[in-house]
Amino acid sequence: MSNSIEAITVTPGESPGRRAWRRFKRNRLGWWSLVLFCVLVGVSLLAEVISNDRPLLVRYNGDLYVPLVKDYPETNFGGDFETNTDYLDPFIRERLREPGNWAIFAPNPYGYKTLNYFAKQPNPSGPTRDNWLGTDDRGRDLLAQLIYGFRVSVLFALALTFTGTVLGVITGAIQGFFGGKTDLAFQRFIEVWSAMPELYLLIIFSAVFAPSLALLLVLLSLFGWMGLSDYVRAEFLRNRQLDYVRAARSMGVSNWHIITRHLLPNSLTPVVTFLPFRMSGAILALTSLDFLGLGVPPGTPSLGELLSQGKNNIDAWWISLFTFAVLVVTLMLLTFMGDALRDALDPRKAHA
Amino acid sequence: MSTLLEVRKLSVSFSGRTVVHDISFSIAAGEKLALVGESGSGKTVTALSLLRLAGDAVLGGEAWFDGRDLVSMPERALRGVRGQDIAMVFQEPMSALNPLMTVGAQIAEVVALKNGMTQKQAGLMAIKLMAETGILEPERRFHSYPHQLSGGQRQRAMIAAALACQPKLLLADEPTTALDVTLRGQILELLERLQKERGMAVLMITHDLNLVRKFAGRVIVMERGHVVEQGPTDEVFARPQHAYTRNLLASRPERDVVSVAPTHDTAQAVLSASSLRVSYPTPLPGIRGWFKHGEYVAVHNADFDLQAGQTLGVIGESGSGKTTLALAVLGLIPFQGQLSVSERQWKGVSAQDKTLRRSIQVVFQDPFSALSPRMTVEEIVGEGLDVHESKLTLLERRERVIAALLDVGLGKDGVVEMGHLLGRYPHEFSGGQRQRLAIARALIVQPQILVLDEPTSALDVTVQKQVLQLLQRLQREKALSFLLITHDVDVIRAMAHQVMVMKQGEVVEFGPVDAVLNRPNHSYTRILVNSAG
């Protein structure tokens, strides 16, 4: 046997994780929600190419320009000023259409900040051929704002979910593994900490510091880990008295290895299950803070700020409707994913 | 005798998976019938299907009771049959009773519902039933909540509730399995007495052949959803026709261990304890509890020795402190007194004495929680090597893992099969195979002592025998010493050289296996031995 040991190639069996993944994929609603969500996020990451007031590529008088990444003064294109070119200016448009010149515009030729000084309609304008979903009360294109706002929301939610999960897992693991006095002290700390009025703190901090996404991330992370920490703690408390952990202890395996090899992988089920729900919670948190004006700094594309505009311009139905639609679709996709994930990880269905 | 229930070609399937295949049998009025089989044979599902209580099962076939077909009967009519004509007693009395209602109220509820009595009459009737099922002081117990009763009393209360409307057929699903051995006999006697007095038929579902032999007049043997044999109990036991029945009957563990002359030479003891005492803190009520804890003593001054190459059996009921003893011996919980493994003293729990840890390993009861579900076979079995022989190369390590697997009878010599085995995860193995994996994991570090904490009680009887044979072989080949913890006298009889009987934390008897089991001194040992039949 010993000389044939080298010949052995270990064929991996189906791990519990992969089995859950297979079950997840079998849930068609959840699986297609994930696919669609990934596509939407992927598209929004390319927002600059899809919705931009600068052309992607310009050929002007024999030279190639890349306005997408570089600023060019208007004088380059026959304008009068040294300022950056406004590519929506009918004069510039005309110059770019001259024989031999061409420009590739983004499908939606507006950025999220773009003010169209040459709009044919007063602001806010309803959906037109120029602005497919209309404009907001400052004349910015709604579609562009939604694309960029979606991106900010999702990226922010990802970051918040990540920090909250890491903090929650670490604190939960410490409490659950060491138990006793450590656990007791930590639990009391959590009780005190969770009694802090989060919203007031946010209001105070947004008055003291310059509002920014990073500040918001830090503040929300400080309070977002507690729910998860309880679940991880409970899982650790349950798992650490299971026989495989006892067997590892009697083997002399170190605490660190017991945590990382035995307890952690087996305690992550609630963490994974909650990921999509935490994401949707984070998106909602950012949106409501923006709605209240406590969120992102002015000038950042934001779904919450659009909702508040919709409230202020109740006759401009397109603002509320389209923002609402984007929010509903996003949150629903996340909820479908979460449902499917929960079913896939359900221990009672483990045999399927 | 007239036929009470006639089951014809009953089949049960859950979402397309058939678990009971076209079984047919009949029960005569006043008959004692046993349905035997291992776990997964479909015996409980069969009983539940008779009352259509088996969740979202799809039923086929017929089950004629009193001229009505239980399978096709409308749900409303069936509700009249449930409890009234056919009653059921479940395995776990704690979860079968509502914890927020008094026992008496629960029995009276059934009585009032089925017999149309007033609350007062129903209450009196309930007290009568409780007295009949042998509950002492029924008037006082009427007002007790389930948690205030002992396990045996709860099972009696369950039976009282089942009897509320004089059913003609009682389905008893493992009614004694969750109880301690000393109580099993009593509950069985009760069922027997009630059956005789009321002339009702009893369908007993069980995996315990001793129970069948004592109780049933006729027996049905099930294997994987099929009835493989049925007939009078004496006949089936004496001349089993089907291979599976023979296998089941031959599953009683056999003694096949190195015989040793009784010796009192402690020089070769690999494990010795003197005045070993283990206690747990318990909360005290009121303000006192803020400052100090009470104490629950799980093991009182135990003294014992385990000789090299021998087995020390520890037997006792649940709560007798035998598992606590095992954890102390493994150095997993703090203890008082002296405890030495091959002349080395345990010094507290936190001491990471690697030599000591290596010399004593453990196999636990539940094969499903004993293996980390997210590690492969190679990782699980090889874990001890990472701790104790971390200098091994990958190939040497794999060689050792394979040797350990072959030792416990897992895997073949083939390269492909072995490669497949090493990469698998625990959920792909059966209970018996998992227990073998747990043994391989313990053996790989070459310990002297193996602590076996109920190593076979979660396994089916046929698998239990195989695992015990494996342990016997390993002891012979490797001169291992076993500390065997069990509640099963048969296992002790087959495996142990010395026996220690524990009751409520005290060692009540200690000595060579023949002496203790054949000439027990303590009354408690006598009950244990007798109830094992």
Chai-1 contact restraints between the chains, C-beta under 6 A:
chainA,res_idxA,chainB,res_idxB,connection_type,confidence,min_distance_angstrom,max_distance_angstrom,comment,restraint_id
A,S2,B,E399,contact,1.0,0.0,6.0,A-B,restraint_1
A,S4,B,V415,contact,1.0,0.0,6.0,A-B,restraint_2
A,I5,B,L395,contact,1.0,0.0,6.0,A-B,restraint_3
A,I5,B,R398,contact,1.0,0.0,6.0,A-B,restraint_4
A,I5,B,E399,contact,1.0,0.0,6.0,A-B,restraint_5
A,A7,B,V415,contact,1.0,0.0,6.0,A-B,restraint_6
A,I8,B,V415,contact,1.0,0.0,6.0,A-B,restraint_7
A,I8,B,M418,contact,1.0,0.0,6.0,A-B,restraint_8
A,I8,B,G419,contact,1.0,0.0,6.0,A-B,restraint_9
A,T9,B,G419,contact,1.0,0.0,6.0,A-B,restraint_10
A,V10,B,G419,contact,1.0,0.0,6.0,A-B,restraint_11
A,V10,B,L422,contact,1.0,0.0,6.0,A-B,restraint_12
A,V10,B,G423,contact,1.0,0.0,6.0,A-B,restraint_13
A,T11,B,G419,contact,1.0,0.0,6.0,A-B,restraint_14
A,T11,B,H420,contact,1.0,0.0,6.0,A-B,restraint_15
A,T11,B,G423,contact,1.0,0.0,6.0,A-B,restraint_16
A,P12,B,G423,contact,1.0,0.0,6.0,A-B,restraint_17
A,G13,B,G423,contact,1.0,0.0,6.0,A-B,restraint_18
A,G13,B,R424,contact,1.0,0.0,6.0,A-B,restraint_19
A,G13,B,Y425,contact,1.0,0.0,6.0,A-B,restraint_20
A,G13,B,E428,contact,1.0,0.0,6.0,A-B,restraint_21
A,S15,B,Y425,contact,1.0,0.0,6.0,A-B,restraint_22
A,P16,B,P373,contact,1.0,0.0,6.0,A-B,restraint_23
A,P16,B,R374,contact,1.0,0.0,6.0,A-B,restraint_24
A,L242,B,S369,contact,1.0,0.0,6.0,A-B,restraint_25
A,D243,B,F364,contact,1.0,0.0,6.0,A-B,restraint_26
A,D243,B,S369,contact,1.0,0.0,6.0,A-B,restraint_27
A,D243,B,A370,contact,1.0,0.0,6.0,A-B,restraint_28
A,Y244,B,A370,contact,1.0,0.0,6.0,A-B,restraint_29
A,Y244,B,L371,contact,1.0,0.0,6.0,A-B,restraint_30
A,Y244,B,S372,contact,1.0,0.0,6.0,A-B,restraint_31
A,A247,B,V362,contact,1.0,0.0,6.0,A-B,restraint_32
A,R249,B,L332,contact,1.0,0.0,6.0,A-B,restraint_33
A,S250,B,L330,contact,1.0,0.0,6.0,A-B,restraint_34
A,S250,B,V362,contact,1.0,0.0,6.0,A-B,restraint_35
A,M251,B,G384,contact,1.0,0.0,6.0,A-B,restraint_36
A,M251,B,V387,contact,1.0,0.0,6.0,A-B,restraint_37
A,G252,B,K354,contact,1.0,0.0,6.0,A-B,restraint_38
A,G252,B,R357,contact,1.0,0.0,6.0,A-B,restraint_39
A,G252,B,V387,contact,1.0,0.0,6.0,A-B,restraint_40
A,V253,B,V387,contact,1.0,0.0,6.0,A-B,restraint_41
A,H262,B,S372,contact,1.0,0.0,6.0,A-B,restraint_42
A,P265,B,R374,contact,1.0,0.0,6.0,A-B,restraint_43
A,N266,B,R374,contact,1.0,0.0,6.0,A-B,restraint_44
